[in-house]
Every structure is written in C-alpha cells, then in structure tokens.
C-alpha cells in the first residue's frame, strides 16, 4: 500500500521567501551540480585533456532541461548513489562520445561541495538584500523620530529619556555591521574544490592545480587551498555562526517591538489591518505582535544549527559521511529561515505604528523620577560632591515615590536644594526634552553614513 503523503516541512507551505527556497529545491540543486560538471569539462578542454567539442556538448546538455530530476531519481533508485546518478544522466543526454568525459578525474564532493558554494553565494546575496531593506526601514524611522522623546528602560524599569529615533539608529548600525560581516566572510564561506578523492588531486594528473584554478575562476569561487575529500567544514561553521548572529539581532529587535506593544506600554505596534485581520479566535479585540513572535521562534531554530555545524566539521580521516544527511537539512533551513527572519523584521519596521503621545504619557507617568540623574548633576554643579548630590537626590526620589508626589514638587519644596539651585534651574533639569544628549544629532550623522554605505555594493558581485 502506497500512502499519499502531503507536505510535512513548514518551509514547504509556511515560511521562507520563494526566491530563496527555489535556490535549494531539487531542480536547482541538480542545475548547480551540472554547472560544476560543465565547468570541469571546459577546464579539461582548455588544458587539452579532452576535445573542445566534447566540452561544448557537455556544457550544452548540463542543465535540468536536458537532465531531468525524474531520470536522476530513477538511476539513483537503481545504483543508490546520488552524484553518480547525475553523472550517468548527463552522460546519457550527451551525443557522440562526449558523455565519456563527464566527471573526469573528479570525486563526488568535488561536484557537490562546489555546487553548494554556488547555492550559498546566491542565498547570501538574498540575505544581504533583505538586510539592506531592513536597514533602509530603520534609517527612515530613525530620522522621522530623531527627537521623539521616550522612556529609556534598564532592567525593565524607567531609566532616563532617550528618543525613539535613536533606538532605531542603534538597530540600524547593528544591521550595517551584519552587512559588513557578510561581505567579509562571503568569499571564505563560498569555496569550492576540484581535488579528488582525498584532496591530493592525483586523479587530475600533473595539471591538478590548473584544473582547480580554471574551474573556480569559471564559477567565480574561492578554491579550498588544502582539501581532503571535502571542503573543510570550518567554512560552514562560519556560515551558520554568521546566520545565528543575524538571527539573534532579529530576535532582539522583535523582542523590543513585542515589549513596546504590551498593553501597559503601547508605544509602538506592528501594522494591523483592522478591516480584515483577526487577532484571536476568541478575544475579538486582540492585535498581537505575530510577526515579531514568529521571528523570535524561528531565530532560535537558526541558532540551534551551530552545534550540528560544529559536529559536522569533525571528520574521520579524509572524511566520513556523517555530515551529509544533516547538512541537507542544516544549510537550506539555516539560510531560508535567516532570510525570512530579516524580511519579516523589515515588514515590521516598514509598517510600524509609533505612538509619540503614549511615549510622552509614559514619561509623565513617572512623576519626573526619570529625571533624577539630571537633577543630581545640576546640584553637583553648585559645588556639592557628586556622591553627596547622588545621595540627596536618591533620598528625595524615594520620599517623592512614597508620598506619591512628583519629583518636581519634592525638589521645589526641598530646603537643601533651594539654597543652591533656583526654581528655574530645577524646572530646566526636569525637562525630558533637554536631556537626550546628542541623540538627535547622532541619528542624523549615522543615518547619513549608513545610507551612503547602503547605496553602494555591500559585497563583491561574482558570476
């Protein structure tokens, strides 16, 4: 009895941008391997190892248009070797004796790991594109709200004022660093090899170094300078660590929005289509931060890939096969989910609802206690030691809190302060608008710098 099983993996029907998932589907994987086999044939032809006509025929037929996924699967079912099934299917597709030159001198992972490098390069380009979109959204919010004063919070408690725009530019600078990391690490991550069964290149004869150089130049990849049977997996550890770092930032941003959207804070919220969108199956009033919560959950999956990536880097001698099955999950899932998390956070910030009035109300609800630092520094400028000023304002703040009075009321009625600090100076010290430091100016300066960088290439473009 054959069961008709539907889709199982949520990547197939729920998460991931189509253009990124398409890079890892069966046909794409086949096409990438075929591209490598064609590049190998062209290298052999340039070195005079095989006829140019044979290389031309292999190149012509090395696409999934001529080598069908179904045919490869049929061969694999018989011989139980996935790469050799592709080689045989390509050989079948070629006319004349060209098929006899397919995969000459190579081992399976010359083709597979080099094909993966091509996939990684394309996928990282998509991640960079999503990061660029997120960066632009954050910069726009930063500039729009550079002077929108709000509570800064530490330990979940009211701290001193900041601006919402400054919060956004802090995030934007972090995204920019990820783009820089991606550009710097991308060549190392996207490395291929053409060096045979144990990495010595013996199967290619005296021209081994030339064959590998020509293939990698053809494909625009860095060559693994000292391989075993496989590209060394420290490169994949670096890839997964990069993605985990990016995903961690996305969860950090998502957590901030989830907190700001809490009913008792309500300073910012995800976009919500009140005409159609449903927040809860029972609580009809709900507007939940569903995208930010989704990103928080998926980011944890991305980070969970670090341990298997490291385990895969530990091989028996010149290689074993224990990494292969895990990497079929790890690599596509890591990249698809990383890109998805970034794209979803771009959606969040592009549609973010910011309530400046609520930010002001939350500031005022502290009764001015959030301005205690400003008041103590004003007091200290009158010749009082910083520590003495701190202790006096601390006690004054505790008294105001206990008596449910504002810090302004407590300060204006305090005889010690009144002897040295005028009413006008106290009023000025308790004004949140005047106590955001250089935040607005830094937003403008950083926004200009980040926008200039964002408009230029974020990584080297290769074929």
C-alpha angles and dihedrals in degrees: 000000000000116000119216099226119193129211115310109175114075088221086070096058112008119026135043136051111270094234091055096044089049089063090065104039122113096263094048092049090051092049092051092051090048091051089056093048090050092050090051091052091050091050091052090049093051089053092047095247095123134016115276089230090059092051090048091052093048090049091049093051098038096100134092087249089072101023106052125207090227092055092048090051092050092053092045091052088059103040099026096222118110100200095042088052089059091047092051093046091051091047089053091051094054121087125224118004095321092103090064090068097054115121091003111182094352135118125219096262093051084070099032100047092042090050089050089053089057090050092048092051093052093044093049089052088057092048089050090051091052091047089052091053091049091048091055092050092051093047091051091051090046093055094042093052102030090125099031099121118215141157117285109215131206124179086005089294132111109273122168128315123282131164128256089230091057090051089054094048090052087057092044092054089052091052090050090055089053090053089051092048091049092051092049097045099038097086091049093047095046099060127140135190141212103183109114138234101339101010099263094108091227092143090064095052123213092339095061096117091047093049093052093045093050094047094049092044089050092051096038095240136135113248122235098246096206114017135174114202087306141039105269111265097224082086091059091045087056090049094051092043090052091050091046090052092050092046090050090056090049091053090047091054091043092051090053092053092045090054095044089050093055111121094243092051103030096167098132135011143181117262113274127192100219092187094063115357119105119212099186138006090230110013100068094188096060124120104178129190090242099158093050090047090049091051091049091055097045094045088062090057091052091052091048089067093071095082097050090044089056093043089053090055089065107084136176106249110305091356146310130207100246092100096053102074094043094049091055086067101029102054101046094038092049095050098038092049094043091053091044092052091051093046092049092050088050087054090050096051094041090057100031118145110217119195107200091174091058090048089056092046092052090050092051092046089069089067090234094298089125086069095060093108091054091049094049091050090050089051091048091055088066092069098272115131115257092240093049090049091049094052093047094050091043091056091043090052093049090049092049090049093049093047092044091237129137119257087241091059092046093047095047091051095045112108096201094054092040092061093061109018122059124224090249091053091048091050090049092048091054096051109109092199090064095048106066094095116208094335097120093045092046090050090055093046095046093042090056092048095045093047091051090051093044092054092057130067112292095197139007112281113226131178 
